[in-house]
Amino acid sequence: RPPPPTWRMVGYQSVDDDHDIEAEAEIREAEAGQGTIRERAWHAVTSFSYNHPKGALVLLFLSLYMVCHLAFLWLPTILFWFVLVPGVLAGIVYGVMQKFPNIPLPWSQ
């Protein structure tokens, strides 16, 4: 590669240069046979959510909660804890009750 021109030293960088650098990186990754970083990240996310659907749901709920919490939007936070979480828990209990109707439950004595 030729030495960078002087305007590069000043901290100015053209858009074309950025694209060239990204394109070169993607070509190198493709030649290495690993897929691009974006492809690998997408594969990691999809394979995790496929192999651990409950874990992926928990992470999704946690990230939703963190976003709501960091934004100081108390309404979404309250909705999350008092509507969404109890709803999910109720759904799990309901599903277990449907699947195993013979389990004696404390409130059905």
C-alpha positions in Angstrom: 0.0 0.0 0.0 1.3 3.5 -0.8 2.0 5.8 2.2 -1.1 7.8 3.2 -1.3 11.3 1.7 -0.9 14.3 4.1 -4.6 15.1 4.5 -4.8 11.7 6.2 -2.4 12.9 8.9 -4.7 15.9 9.7 -7.4 13.4 10.7 -9.6 14.0 7.7 -10.7 10.8 6.0 -12.8 10.4 2.9 -16.0 8.2 2.9 -14.5 6.2 0.0 -11.5 5.3 2.1 -13.7 3.9 4.8 -15.6 1.8 2.3 -12.3 0.5 0.8 -11.1 -0.6 4.2 -14.4 -2.3 5.0 -14.5 -4.0 1.7 -10.9 -5.3 2.1 -11.7 -6.6 5.5 -14.8 -8.4 4.2 -12.8 -9.9 1.3 -10.1 -11.1 3.7 -12.8 -12.7 6.0 -14.5 -14.4 3.0 -11.1 -15.8 1.8 -10.5 -17.1 5.3 -13.8 -19.0 4.9 -15.3 -17.8 8.2 -18.0 -15.6 6.8 -18.2 -11.9 7.6 -18.4 -10.7 11.1 -22.1 -9.8 10.5 -22.8 -13.3 9.2 -21.0 -14.9 12.2 -22.9 -12.7 14.7 -26.2 -13.5 13.1 -25.4 -17.2 13.1 -24.4 -17.0 16.8 -27.7 -15.3 17.7 -29.9 -17.6 15.7 -28.2 -20.8 16.8 -28.4 -19.7 20.5 -32.1 -18.8 20.2 -32.7 -22.1 18.4 -30.8 -24.3 20.9 -31.9 -22.4 24.0 -35.3 -20.8 23.3 -36.1 -20.2 27.0 -32.6 -18.6 27.5 -33.1 -16.4 24.5 -36.5 -15.3 25.9 -35.0 -14.5 29.3 -32.2 -12.5 27.6 -34.8 -10.7 25.5 -36.9 -9.8 28.5 -33.8 -8.7 30.5 -32.6 -6.5 27.6 -36.1 -5.0 27.2 -36.1 -4.2 31.0 -32.6 -2.7 30.9 -33.6 -0.4 27.9 -36.7 0.7 29.8 -34.8 1.2 33.0 -31.9 3.1 31.4 -34.4 5.4 29.6 -36.1 6.2 32.9 -39.4 5.4 31.4 -41.2 4.3 34.5 -44.4 3.3 32.7 -42.7 0.6 30.6 -40.7 -0.6 33.7 -44.0 -0.9 35.7 -45.7 -2.6 32.7 -42.7 -5.0 32.4 -42.8 -6.1 36.1 -46.5 -6.0 36.8 -48.0 -7.0 33.4 -45.4 -8.8 31.2 -43.6 -10.9 33.8 -46.7 -12.0 35.6 -48.3 -12.8 32.3 -45.4 -14.9 31.2 -45.4 -16.7 34.6 -49.1 -17.3 34.4 -48.7 -18.7 30.9 -46.0 -21.1 32.1 -48.2 -22.2 35.1 -51.2 -22.6 32.7 -49.1 -24.6 30.3 -47.9 -26.9 33.1 -51.5 -27.4 34.3 -52.6 -28.3 30.8 -49.7 -30.8 30.3 -49.9 -32.4 33.8 -53.6 -32.2 34.9 -53.0 -34.7 37.8 -50.5 -32.6 39.8 -52.2 -31.5 43.0 -51.9 -27.7 43.3 -51.9 -25.9 46.6 -55.0 -23.8 45.7 -57.0 -26.7 44.4 -57.0 -28.7 47.7 
